[in-house]
Amino acid sequence: MPTSAQVSVGTTATLLVAASTFDQTVWLHNSGGGALYIGSSNVTTANGYKLDNDDKMELPVGDNEPLYGIVASGTNTVYVLKQIN
């Protein structure tokens, strides 16, 4: 069964999806602010994958791989839906 969350992401790396012992499919929606950058725990605005405001994406997240996000300034609300495969 899918689970959902709203995550407030600021200027420090924020956990979006916790590591799991199973592969996961994740849907992200960046809402309310500027660009969101996603990556590993060391994500920055310089090395992260950029999602502009109101962008949505689906991606697989492997087992034992957490997913983090960060923004350049302020805070964004990121809507997260995940399904364990």
C-alpha positions as CSV (number, residue, x, y, z in Angstrom):
1,M,0.0,0.0,0.0
2,P,1.4,3.4,-0.9
3,T,2.2,5.9,1.9
4,S,2.3,9.7,1.5
5,A,3.8,12.6,3.3
6,Q,4.3,16.4,3.0
7,V,7.9,17.3,3.8
8,S,9.1,20.8,4.5
9,V,12.5,21.2,2.9
10,G,14.9,24.0,3.8
11,T,18.5,25.0,3.2
12,T,20.0,21.9,4.9
13,A,19.7,18.4,3.5
14,T,16.3,17.0,4.5
15,L,15.2,13.4,4.4
16,L,12.5,12.8,1.8
17,V,12.5,9.0,1.6
18,A,14.0,6.8,4.3
19,A,16.1,3.8,3.3
20,S,14.2,0.6,3.1
21,T,15.3,-3.1,2.8
22,F,13.1,-3.1,-0.4
23,D,13.2,-1.2,-3.6
24,Q,10.7,1.6,-3.7
25,T,8.9,3.7,-6.4
26,V,8.6,7.3,-5.4
27,W,6.6,10.2,-6.8
28,L,7.6,13.7,-5.9
29,H,5.8,17.0,-6.3
30,N,7.8,20.2,-5.5
31,S,5.3,22.9,-4.5
32,G,5.4,26.3,-3.0
33,G,8.8,27.9,-3.5
34,G,11.8,27.8,-5.7
35,A,13.8,24.9,-7.1
36,L,14.3,21.7,-5.2
37,Y,17.5,19.7,-5.5
38,I,17.4,16.0,-4.7
39,G,20.2,13.4,-4.1
40,S,22.0,11.6,-1.4
41,S,22.7,12.9,2.2
42,N,25.4,15.2,0.9
43,V,23.0,16.9,-1.6
44,T,23.6,20.6,-2.3
45,T,22.2,23.1,-4.8
46,A,25.4,22.6,-6.8
47,N,25.3,18.7,-7.1
48,G,21.6,17.8,-6.7
49,Y,19.1,17.0,-9.5
50,K,17.0,20.1,-10.0
51,L,13.2,20.1,-9.8
52,D,11.7,23.5,-10.6
53,N,8.6,24.8,-8.6
54,D,5.5,22.7,-9.4
55,D,7.6,19.9,-11.1
56,K,6.6,16.3,-10.6
57,M,8.6,13.2,-11.1
58,E,8.5,9.4,-10.6
59,L,11.7,7.5,-9.8
60,P,12.9,4.2,-8.5
61,V,14.8,4.2,-5.2
62,G,16.9,1.2,-4.6
63,D,17.1,-0.8,-1.4
64,N,19.1,0.8,1.4
65,E,19.1,4.2,-0.5
66,P,17.6,7.2,1.2
67,L,16.6,10.3,-0.8
68,Y,17.3,13.9,0.4
69,G,16.3,17.3,-0.8
70,I,17.5,20.9,-0.3
71,V,16.5,24.4,-1.5
72,A,18.6,27.5,-2.0
73,S,16.5,29.7,0.3
74,G,13.3,29.6,2.3
75,T,11.4,26.4,2.5
76,N,9.4,24.3,0.0
77,T,6.7,21.8,0.6
78,V,7.4,18.5,-1.1
79,Y,4.7,16.0,-1.5
80,V,6.0,12.4,-1.4
81,L,4.1,9.2,-2.4
82,K,6.0,6.0,-2.1
83,Q,5.3,2.4,-2.9
84,I,7.4,-0.5,-1.8
85,N,8.0,-2.9,-4.7
